[in-house]
Amino acid sequence: MKKLRKGTQLNLLTQKRRTPAIHDKGIRHTRREEIRRPTPLHLTVKLIRADIQNKVILKSLRYAIQRARLQGLRVIHYSLEKDHVHLYVESSDNFVLAKGMKSFGVTLVKRINLFFKRKGLAISLGITCEL
């Protein structure tokens, strides 16, 4: 590797290919299947670094579900586990699903962070969806 002189501007190049990291094709993004009619979905919401099985978090979960329902997402059934939540939801289209899950996720994480007296992204959220 070449020694850099002081004051030299660095660029974002990967060492293997010498191409910008922006054009790295290592990550494959796939589109969600198009929803055209009310479709039931099984969602798993994984909360990293959180032990969430208590009554205060259950109240926060219910409040987050109410906020998601305001966006049009129908939550049919939910189950609160130690570090994740299972949801059976029904959505009429992809837009309603996205808006409802954003509302649900933001509300739940803010409430959990408030309960644990954390700031910022103290809890991270991962959502998986199955048809």
Secondary structure as GFF3:
##gff-version 3
##sequence-region A 1 131
A	DSSP	three_ten_helix	21	23	.	.	.	ID=ss1
A	DSSP	beta_strand	39	48	.	.	.	ID=ss2
A	DSSP	alpha_helix	55	70	.	.	.	ID=ss3
A	DSSP	beta_strand	74	80	.	.	.	ID=ss4
A	DSSP	beta_strand	84	91	.	.	.	ID=ss5
A	DSSP	alpha_helix	94	115	.	.	.	ID=ss6
A	DSSP	beta_strand	124	130	.	.	.	ID=ss7
###
